[in-house]
Each structure stands twice: as C-alpha cells, then as structure tokens.
Amino acid sequence: MRFLASKKNIQNLLYATLFLLPLHPYVFYVTLFPCLLLWAVNHCTTGEVKCVRPRLWGLPAVFLACAFFSGFHSPDPAFSLMNWAFQPLMYAAIYLLILSLLSSVREKEKALYAFLAGAICVAAYGFIQYANVAGMAADMTAQSWVDPERFPLLRRRMYSTLENPNLLGAYAVMIISILTAFFLRERQKKRKWAFAIILFVLLLCLALTYSRGAWLSLAAIVLGLTLFYDKRFGFLFFLIPLVLFFYHGQMVERFLSLFSGEDTSVGLRFALWESTIAMIEEHPLLGVGWGSYYLAYPDYNFFIQDEHVLIFHAHNMYLNMLAEVGIIGGAAFLLTFFAQGFLCWKLYRGKASLFTRTLGLGGLLMVMAIAVISMSDHVLFGRSISFCFWSLSALCVGSGDW
C-alpha cells in the first residue's frame, strides 16, 4: 500500500481526474476516490504529502457547514446530504489535493496540459456531434434549448460532453481565460502557435453554443484584459457594433434578443428570480436545503404553474445559493468565489515568478467571466463545471509561490 501511495502515483491519479472532469459528470470519480484514499494513506504513514491549508479557509468552512445543516431542512434530507457529500465536499477535497500535491512549476504545467487535453477532446466531440444535423435538431426540440417560434432557423447548438450548450459555454470561457493569459505571455513560438490554435477552436465552440450569457462573459474577459493587462484591448469593444451592423445571421439575432421582451427564456428567468426571492424571504437561515431547489420550487411556482415541469435551479448563482443554504451560507459561498479572484489578482500584481503571475491573470479573468455568466444562469450547478472551476482556482492560487 505504501508503494501505491507514493506521491508520484497520487499525482498521476490527480492528472487523470483533471483530464476526465469535462468528459463525463461521473466517470472522474473512478480516479478521484482512489486519489483521495492514497493521499490519506500517504499522509498517515510516510507523511511525504502534507495537507496545505487554503488561504481564507474559514469562508468555505462556513459554507460547507451551512450547506450540510441545510440538508436536514430539505424536503428530501437523504438526497440533499448525499448530494452534499458528492459535490461541495468533493470540490473542497480536490481543491486541497491540488494545493497539497502540485507546488512546482513542472507539476502545475502537467495539470494544465491535462486540462488542455480534456478541452481538445471536448471540442473534437462537439464538432462531430454538431455535424449530425438530424440528431442536433432532435436534441434542440427535446431539451427546449431554444424558442422555435422566436428562432426558427436555429437548428443546432453545440453542447458536446457538457450536457447542455450553456454549460459548454461556461467551460469554454474558463479554459479560454487561462489559455489567453498563457498565450499573451508565452515566448516560445511553437507553444504560442499551439495555444493560438486551441484558443481559436474553443472560441468557435463558444460561438456555436449560441449561449448569450457565455458571449457576455467573453466581454468580461476582454474587460479584464483592458483593466489589468493592456488598455489597448478595450478597442475590441468597437468590433461589436461593426459586427452587429454588417452581419445579420442567427448569432446576432440571438444576441440582440437579450434586449427585447420577446424571448420566452428571458421572461422565464425573471419569473424564477421572483420565486427565488420568495424562498429566501421564507427560509433566510438555512434555505430550502442544499441541492433542493427543484423540490422546493413547486411551492413557489408563480409562473409556469405545471407540477410536471422541473426547474433545477434559479438561473442565477447569487440568488440560488442564498435560497438553498440561507443568507449566511450563501454569503460565505459568494465570498469564497470572489476570494479566488482577489487571490489571483494579488499573485498577478505581486513579485512571484512569471508562470505564477500568468496563472494569477488567467484565474482573475476566469472569475470575472463566471461572475458575469452566473447572473443569468447557475452554471456551477453543473457537476463538471464546478469541479473544473474549483480545480482551476486551486491551481491558480496554489501556495507554492506565495
């Protein structure tokens, strides 16, 4: 067991987990659980791998405690507690794994390559899937991913392995955030070209998701680059009116629908937010229970009024967290979320190595992007998206260069 629990073997399991995260919402547990077990064995026997305490650790501890106790307040406590064990508890576990196991530049580079390999697989499968016109049209109809009366020509939206187009859009902007920082700061021509090609492919995937929230989050990345890297990036915003003026395809029509009152999905979001605010008002301390939004929603269904329609989340991360785990727990989560951006900003503005400062910039852009998309969607509801976000955050704020 000691041989199996060597640091190298545990790291290899972690790299495999990072690769698998976006490919399937459950398969990565096959490598994550052995990784955690061997890490615990190593820590208790040889002590080769230490447990690194994260910065500002009190905030996630408060959130985890509130989320756990909220489960007893859920309409289905067993489901809520099981969901807590397999999601937020595991987010914390993989965060600690990355902090504890990956400290050198080489180790972090391997983790980044694992993420990029996963992103390439996601993109490749997405294009194969997108080429299947009949299958895509059937998915669009079955999943109600677009209003056919409002967008009759929109027959396909890429979603790849991420279950729906909005989740693929969120995943794409996370990888784009990190990759953009490394592309800008890379000095080797071959790697710069490789980063450029992957960026282009991911941007194309992002466009084909037709995810309006993800498109807006891309603007947040540009804003971050303008504010923190080079003000000349601000000129990219002038491209938006030019594109809207000269191009009149489905992408422009989809984007402009955000600002009209004709889109049913926009109207639904406002109705959901009204219901969610009512949940918060009635359950301010512990919320309706972690992961139990869809169980509580029928009692607050002021809009759809159909008990057979399942609404899994509030399409707004900020309101959803407050509703599920209460004001204290929700605030702790949101502070933990934005603390990742603050810590990345400190690294980027500090005197650490170029590699670490580049990770800091990428992490800062990622938090800004997810903060924007989370105003109109709760993408961290997606298991794979949350695991990717917290894993990348841990990689960016890892204590090795503080």
C-alpha positions, -999 to 999 in steps of 0.1 A, spaced: 0 0 0 29 24 7 42 18 -28 8 26 -43 5 57 -21 37 73 -34 34 109 -43 40 102 -80 12 77 -82 -12 101 -64 -2 129 -88 -9 107 -118 -43 99 -105 -49 136 -100 -38 144 -135 -62 117 -148 -90 132 -128 -84 167 -142 -84 152 -177 -117 134 -172 -136 162 -154 -152 177 -185 -157 144 -203 -184 129 -181 -202 141 -150 -195 108 -131 -165 89 -146 -139 111 -130 -149 97 -95 -132 65 -106 -98 82 -103 -107 109 -77 -117 85 -49 -85 63 -52 -65 96 -53 -81 108 -21 -76 74 -4 -40 71 -13 -34 107 -3 -48 99 31 -27 67 34 4 87 24 -3 114 49 -9 90 78 21 67 70 51 84 54 39 120 56 55 127 23 25 147 12 14 174 36 -21 189 37 -18 225 27 -44 247 43 -60 271 18 -59 308 23 -91 324 37 -101 288 46 -128 300 71 -151 311 43 -155 277 26 -157 261 60 -187 282 69 -203 274 36 -198 237 39 -212 237 74 -243 257 64 -248 235 33 -246 204 54 -271 215 81 -294 229 54 -298 193 42 -318 185 73 -342 213 63 -347 199 28 -379 183 16 -357 152 10 -329 152 36 -313 120 23 -309 133 -12 -296 167 0 -270 152 23 -259 127 -3 -256 154 -29 -236 175 -4 -211 146 1 -206 141 -36 -205 177 -47 -194 205 -24 -174 182 -1 -156 168 -31 -150 203 -45 -132 210 -13 -113 177 -15 -100 182 -50 -91 218 -41 -70 205 -12 -55 178 -33 -42 203 -59 -29 227 -32 -11 198 -14 2 178 -44 11 205 -70 36 231 -59 64 232 -85 61 248 -120 66 214 -137 38 198 -116 14 227 -124 23 226 -161 13 189 -162 -20 198 -146 -26 225 -173 -17 200 -200 -43 176 -186 -69 203 -187 -59 212 -223 -61 176 -234 -96 173 -219 -106 206 -237 -93 192 -270 -114 161 -266 -145 181 -257 -140 203 -287 -134 173 -311 -165 155 -299 -185 188 -301 -177 192 -338 -185 155 -345 -218 160 -327 -225 193 -345 -221 176 -378 -250 153 -371 -278 177 -382 -307 154 -375 -295 144 -341 -289 180 -331 -324 191 -343 -339 163 -322 -320 174 -291 -330 210 -296 -366 200 -297 -364 175 -268 -345 198 -244 -362 231 -253 -328 248 -257 -343 275 -279 -377 290 -287 -386 277 -322 -411 305 -328 -385 331 -319 -355 315 -337 -370 292 -365 -336 290 -382 -316 280 -352 -315 242 -355 -282 233 -338 -264 244 -306 -232 227 -296 -230 211 -262 -205 182 -265 -200 163 -233 -213 191 -210 -250 182 -211 -263 215 -224 -250 244 -245 -248 269 -216 -226 246 -196 -203 241 -226 -202 279 -230 -192 282 -193 -165 255 -197 -151 272 -228 -148 306 -212 -129 291 -182 -103 274 -204 -102 305 -227 -94 327 -197 -65 306 -186 -52 299 -221 -54 336 -231 -31 346 -202 -5 320 -213 -8 329 -250 -1 365 -242 29 357 -221 44 327 -240 78 334 -255 83 301 -274 69 304 -309 58 267 -312 38 268 -279 24 302 -287 11 289 -320 -3 258 -303 -21 280 -277 -34 302 -306 -49 272 -324 -66 258 -293 -79 293 -285 -94 296 -319 -111 262 -317 -125 270 -283 -138 304 -294 -155 287 -324 -171 262 -299 -182 291 -278 -199 308 -308 -217 276 -318 -232 271 -283 -254 302 -290 -251 308 -253 -258 345 -248 -246 345 -212 -213 329 -223 -209 355 -250 -213 383 -224 -188 366 -202 -163 367 -231 -167 405 -229 -158 403 -192 -125 386 -202 -118 415 -226 -127 440 -199 -103 422 -175 -75 423 -201 -82 460 -206 -81 468 -169 -53 446 -158 -31 438 -188 -32 463 -216 -57 491 -222 -55 486 -260 -77 455 -256 -105 480 -250 -106 487 -287 -121 452 -292 -154 465 -279 -156 487 -310 -159 455 -330 -193 447 -315 -213 475 -333 -194 467 -365 -204 431 -364 -240 439 -355 -242 463 -384 -227 442 -411 -237 406 -400 -274 397 -396 -272 359 -390 -286 338 -362 -258 348 -338 -266 385 -340 -303 378 -337 -297 355 -307 -276 382 -290 -300 410 -297 -328 390 -282 -313 396 -248 -325 432 -250 -361 425 -262 -391 413 -243 -400 387 -269 -377 358 -257 -395 333 -235 -363 322 -218 -356 358 -207 -392 361 -193 -388 328 -175 -357 339 -157 -374 370 -143 -402 348 -130 -377 323 -115 -359 351 -97 -392 363 -82 -399 328 -69 -363 325 -56 -366 358 -37 -397 344 -20 -378 313 -10 -350 335 6 -376 356 24 -393 325 39 -361 305 47 -334 331 55 -314 309 79 -308 275 63 -326 279 30 -346 252 14 -318 227 15 -286 221 -5 -295 209 -40 -332 210 -32 -343 240 -53 -362 217 -77 -380 201 -48 -390 235 -32 -399 253 -64 -434 238 -69 -445 257 -38 -432 289 -53 -443 283 -89 -460 316 -97 -452 315 -135 -453 280 -150 -479 265 -127 -474 230 -140 -463 204 -114 -447 182 -141 -422 209 -151 -389 205 -132 -368 236 -125 -335 225 -111 -320 259 -103 -328 297 -103 -307 305 -134 -288 329 -112 -259 317 -90 -263 345 -65 -300 340 -57 -297 302 -60 -271 299 -33 -289 322 -9 -321 302 -15 -306 268 -9 -283 273 21 -295 305 36 -281 340 37 -251 332 59 -241 301 39 -248 318 6 -228 348 15 -199 325 26 -200 308 -8 -201 341 -28 -172 355 -7 -153 322 -13 -160 326 -50 -148 362 -53 -119 355 -30 -104 333 -58 -103 364 -80 -88 385 -52 -61 360 -45 -53 357 -82 -51 394 -85 -26 395 -56 -5 369 -73 -6 387 -106 4 420 -91 30 405 -68 66 395 -73 62 358 -79 76 340 -109 63 348 -144 45 314 -145 26 321 -113 17 357 -123 4 343 -156 -18 318 -136 -29 347 -115 -40 367 -145 -58 337 -160 -76 329 -127 -87 366 -124 -101 365 -159 -119 332 -152 -136 345 -120 -147 377 -139 -162 356 -167 -180 331 -144 -193 360 -123 -210 375 -154 -225 343 -168 -238 334 -134 -261 365 -134 -283 348 -160 -275 312 -153 -263 290 -125 -236 272 -144 -218 260 -112 -249 238 -107 -232 216 -133 -211 190 -116 -183 191 -142 -183 229 -144 -180 233 -106 -152 207 -104 -133 224 -133 -138 258 -117 -126 249 -82 -97 228 -97 -85 256 -119 -89 281 -90 -68 259 -67 -42 256 -95 -41 294 -99 -38 303 -62 -16 273 -52 6 283 -23 39 273 -40 49 308 -50 34 330 -23 
